[in-house]
Amino acid sequence: MPILSVEVHPSIRPDKMPSVVETVLKNHTIIEGIDLVLSEFKDLKIQILSGGKLNPGYLIFSEKTELSSMGLLDMILDKDILIKIVPILHGG
């Protein structure tokens, strides 16, 4: 089963959140996996997601690809992936 690893930019990452959080997914989309990972950090989840969709102001990267603009967040995860959540106004 594929592993989704989520790294949240330090400017929005809660103090108690590790730099990378991993979860094993079976028949889930990337956005559903992000929802699962962020469910442990409710304030952050509300900030980033609404109704299972990405809120404006955030970029989701995997390697050099921004997944949201490419329409890939609804893709069923079939291999291990590291994604990075970055606010648009992250200060460089």
N, C-alpha and C positions, 0 to 999 in steps of 0.2 A: 504494500500500500504506500502511496506517495506521502512524503513529509512536506508540509508547508512550514517554512521558517519565515518569521515576520520580524523585521527590524524597524523600529520607530525612531525617527530623527530625535536627537537629544533635546531639541528645543521644545518638544511636546511630550516626550516620554515621562511618565510618572516616576518618581524616585524609587518606588518599590518594584518597578518593572525591569526585568533583565534586558540587556541590550538586544538579545534575540530570543524570541519565544517560538517553540516548535509544536506542531500538532500533526497527528496522522489523520489523513482524510481518506474516505472511501466514498466514491460517487458524489463528491461535492465540487462546486465551482470554487474558483479562487476567492470571489467575494464572500461566499458562504464560509470559507475557511478563515478569512480575515475576521468576519463576524464572530466566529467561534473563539478565536484567539483573543479578541478584544473584549469578549464577554466577562473576562476576569477583571477588566479595568473599565468599569461602567462609564465614568466621566469621559475617558478618552474615546470610548466607543460612540457615545452620543455626539462628541465633537467631530468624529470622522465619518460615521455612518448614520443614515436615516432611512428607515424602512427597507433595509437590505441594500441600499444604494450608497455610493460614495458621495459625500457632501462636496460642494464646490470648495476650492482652495487647497486641495491635496493632490499630490502626484503619487502614483504607485509604480515603482520601478522593479524590473527584473533584468539583471545584467544591464544592458544599455537601452532597454525598451520600456517606454511608458505604457503600461497595460491598459489604463482607462481609455486613453485617446485612440488606442488601436482596437478597442472593443473586445479585449481579451479577459476581462474580469468575470464574464459569465461562462468561461471555458471550464469544462470538467478537468480537474487536475489529474494527470496521468503519470507524472514523474515528479521527483523531488524538485523543489523550487525555493529560492530565497527571494523574498520581496522586501522592498524598502518603502516605507511610507514617509513622505517628505511634504511639509507644508509649503505652499507656493512662496510664502513670505518667510523663508528660513534663514535669511541673513547671509547667504553665500556659503 
